[in-house]
Amino acid sequence: MRMRLQLLEEWPQTDVLEAPTLARGMALMQVRKPDLIVLDLALPDASGLVGAWRAMKNLGSTPVLVLSHGVDRAQAAHLLQMGVMAYLPKALLASEFLPAVRSVLAGGRFVSAGLSRRLLGLLANGSGQ
């Protein structure tokens, strides 16, 4: 609900659609073509990488911002390699949700500063330290 309010405050003319499951969200996307998908990795019918893969397989070029309960650098790296445009831990929603949305809608990518350092470490030496 808070994300919805943030979006409507920032973009008052925006139509924000919500779905409680991946199946329902994908059905909505067949009828309405969104500018952005905010995908929670903890949906009841699809979670983690499998859920993201199922969603992205059917999205075409619609950018995806993923919300994750925790910070899993390996999962984040896989998702970004799959084409996700942003990876955001739910703990950072209050401070980083709108910057992430702005970045993705402008054609960029987004990860938090802390995750960015971890991903660069993972790429540099395989340990993420």
WOBEL-V905254 format. One record per backbone hydrogen bond with DSSP energy under -0.5 kcal/mol. NH is the residue of the N-H (numbers start at 1). CO is the residue of the C=O. If there is no record, write none. Layout:
nh;co
NH;CO
NH;CO
This chain:
nh;co
5;1
6;2
7;3
8;4
9;5
10;6
11;7
14;11
16;14
17;15
25;21
26;22
27;23
28;24
29;25
30;26
30;27
31;27
31;28
32;28
34;32
37;63
39;37
39;65
40;38
41;67
43;40
43;46
44;20
46;43
48;41
50;47
51;47
52;48
53;49
54;50
55;51
56;52
57;53
58;54
58;55
59;56
60;56
62;59
63;35
65;37
66;64
66;86
67;39
68;88
72;70
73;71
76;72
77;73
78;74
79;75
80;76
81;77
82;78
83;79
83;80
84;79
85;64
86;64
87;110
88;66
90;68
92;89
93;90
96;92
97;93
100;96
101;97
102;98
103;99
104;100
105;101
106;102
107;104
108;103
110;85
112;87
116;112
117;113
118;114
119;115
120;116
121;117
122;118
123;119
124;120
125;121
126;121
126;122
127;121
128;121
